[in-house]
Amino acid sequence: MAITANNPVLAEVFGATTGAALRLKQAALVAGGVAMLAIGAKISVPMSPVPMTMGTFAVLTIGAAYGTRLGLVTIIAYMLVGMLGFDVFAESTADLNGLTYMMGSTGGYLVGFVLATLALGALAAKGWDRSPVKMAGAMLIGNALIYIPGVLWLGALYGFDKPILAWGLTPFLLGDAVKLALAAVLFPAVWKLVGRARG
């Protein structure tokens, strides 16, 4: 399979490709993606120095699997669900949710979710999700796009004289390395299965 800038993403290689059936498939993928994001945000794997949540993994893999347009629709739908007060974010609760939560210390990371989704979708369309090395690079770029606005937001809220890197970056790097490795193995493996199924 030739790798070009217009390769299909995983969501485009199965199911309907035109008409009302395509719209139904896309609606189901958006709903499933929102559920995956909400569940991923609440999964906590014990690690040191902090537990590893699967929220960023869900964001980045949805971006790669869905592509830029459907990925963007999905991440915006997730934000809207959270904005309405549903407990779908990593540290949101029944009492702290909605816009109050979103405008707090997490706000910059939520902006980063949108940027990372777009980046992963664009890189997947270039075939980066078919190579372990390139997929690892895509995950690295996606993580950077999450952390840069996240850390800048923390600095704006609390002051850049505070240990914002220790609060919002360095404790999470080990967990992110694990998720990066997982995606680097998972996506090329899925594409191999797709190739065999088509062959």
GIPEBEL-V104548 format. One record per helix or strand of 3 or more residues. SS is the DSSP state (2 for helix, 1 for strand). FROM is the first residue (numbers start at 1). TO is the last residue. If there is no record, write none. Layout:
ss: (SS & SS)
from: (FROM & FROM)
to: (TO & TO)
//
This chain:
ss: (2 & 2 & 2 & 2 & 2 & 2 & 2 & 2 & 2)
from: (10 & 19 & 55 & 98 & 107 & 128 & 132 & 164 & 170)
to: (12 & 42 & 83 & 102 & 125 & 130 & 158 & 168 & 198)
//
